[in-house]
Amino acid sequence: MAAVAPYARQPWKTIYITSEVLLVITLLPVWAVTFLFTRPRPTWSWTQSMLVAVVRRLADMPNAVGAFLPCPDYRAIEPTSNAEGAWIDGVPNLITAELRIFSAVANVAPVRIPGYWYAKKGFPREPASPVEPNQRVFLFIHGGAFTQLSAHPKCMTSTLPQSLVELSDNATHALSVEYRRSSISPLPDQHPFPAALLDALAGYNYLVNTIGYDPRNVIVAGDSAGGNLALALTRYLVENKGTADVTLPSPPGYLLLVSPWADLSNSHATPGSAAFTNNADVIGSFYTGRGYPPYSALAYLGPFGLGMAFYNRYISPASMSPFVQARFKGFPRTFIIAGGAERLVDQIRTLRDKMAKDMETSQVGYYEGTDAIHDYFIFTWYPGRFDVLKAIQEWLG
């Protein structure tokens, strides 16, 4: 197994990041000239090619240094003028036997976490109380490979909830959950699966049992690793509905997945697959057989080890492994967004097909941006973003 995050400790972390930034600066004129004559994808403009090249280079750093972006975490609510923080209590009373076992093995427990409310322009930051009967709400779970980024507005994934609340007059608020991020040696071993799932469950319970939203009006949304968690949360609610030892809220009415990382194994990394051929994507080669496993997968899996990605339906619901028995009967109306140029597009298509097989086909919407990169919806400069917003708006109705 390849060493992961070899430069996670100081001073090597600072030295590595500095050298990478300087290297990008050095490469800029090379890219500038190269992209005058040839582009990574035929539909890309020169500007798009330049921006993607920069993001791709920087996005590969976590596998060398671990998390490196200075984002807030679950320990405090950081003030902001763009959102309203709220404390969300943990939900030890909502843990069933299976999740209780996972939690015991990983030595994690429910804790109090922050959430951040985003509101449509012209509306108060927090929803009015009591909630109107037909008012919908987004529960947003951010991406960042389980190891970085944040629900806070200062992080780039906040562009998603800020955009989503503008699409409808009866879904004017989004609660973004500040779940615990994972890490592993050489950083401290902390918050592996199912810590983030417990936090997502707490956020959902807060919307339903504290704020008062009807579960049928909750839109669970997530991008990349957040899409994985959105699937896991929905699965937990669907599969354990009516369980005798806990009283869970009913499953949500909607599920919105943006470039979901739905297979933490490398079952889709076969010769000729997108994992190998879509090498212009912002996701680096560590998602393929050449560099697998990435630091983020090992951090999230923690004491369960890499084998968990090949067996567990909560972790790899789109896996091609015959040992993953991930079914989707009872899942809510779903909309999936993917990029045609992203390394994960094969596993996202597999997820789409699996869901359509178990649900009514009309219940699974799908939008694939031509030559679009992974999680392109978070980049406000990315071409075609407006088309995605329009597609989501139509799906919401």
Number of C-alpha atoms within 10 A of each C-alpha: 6 11 11 23 22 17 20 21 13 10 9 13 19 15 11 17 18 12 12 15 14 11 12 18 12 11 13 14 12 11 18 14 11 15 18 11 8 13 17 21 16 8 12 17 14 18 12 17 21 20 12 19 20 17 14 18 16 17 13 16 19 23 21 19 23 27 24 16 11 11 16 18 19 20 13 14 18 16 11 12 7 16 23 20 23 15 17 21 16 20 18 14 11 19 21 17 12 10 15 16 13 15 19 12 14 19 15 18 17 21 18 16 23 25 28 27 26 30 26 20 12 7 12 15 20 19 19 10 8 9 13 13 10 12 17 24 25 27 26 33 32 31 28 18 23 27 24 23 24 28 29 29 24 16 16 18 24 24 15 23 28 21 17 23 20 17 18 15 11 15 21 25 28 32 29 29 30 30 30 27 24 27 25 23 16 14 16 10 14 19 24 27 26 29 24 26 23 26 30 29 27 24 28 29 23 20 20 19 12 11 15 15 22 22 20 17 19 23 25 29 29 28 30 24 24 28 26 30 32 28 28 23 22 26 22 19 20 20 15 20 15 13 12 9 12 15 14 20 19 17 24 23 18 22 23 27 26 27 30 29 27 26 26 30 25 20 17 25 20 12 11 9 16 21 28 19 13 23 16 21 27 23 23 22 18 15 21 24 17 12 15 19 21 24 25 26 24 22 28 28 23 23 16 15 12 17 11 18 24 21 19 18 21 25 27 28 30 31 26 18 18 9 11 19 16 20 17 20 15 14 23 21 19 23 21 23 27 28 23 20 24 26 29 30 25 18 28 26 17 18 24 20 15 16 22 18 14 13 19 11 13 9 15 19 17 17 16 17 20 13 18 23 25 26 22 24 27 19 13 14 12 15 15 14 17 12 12 17 17 12 17 20 14 11 14 16 8
